[in-house]
Amino acid sequence: MFIRSEHRGAGGGAVLLAAVEEQARAAGADRIRLDTRHDLVEARALYARHGYAEIPAYSRGPYAEHWFEKRLSGAVDVGARTR
């Protein structure tokens, strides 16, 4: 996620993260995984504050140095809708 420098510190990252989580729940996801770079200390702190736990690497990429996961409570069971 990217927040322009003039808007950082105003809670925009938390708002975007909550919106992504809500959309993931609505789509039936039971967890979110993400990665970030080592130097993005603020991003890592944001994820930790919002319940993301650091996990072992699950992907490779030039900027993936820390990996996180959050289990989503209240996830919708998409299969239940069609039963």
Beta strands, then each sheet from edge to edge (+ up, - down):
strand 1: 31-36
strand 2: 53-55
strand 3: 66-71
sheet 1: 1+ 3- 2+
end
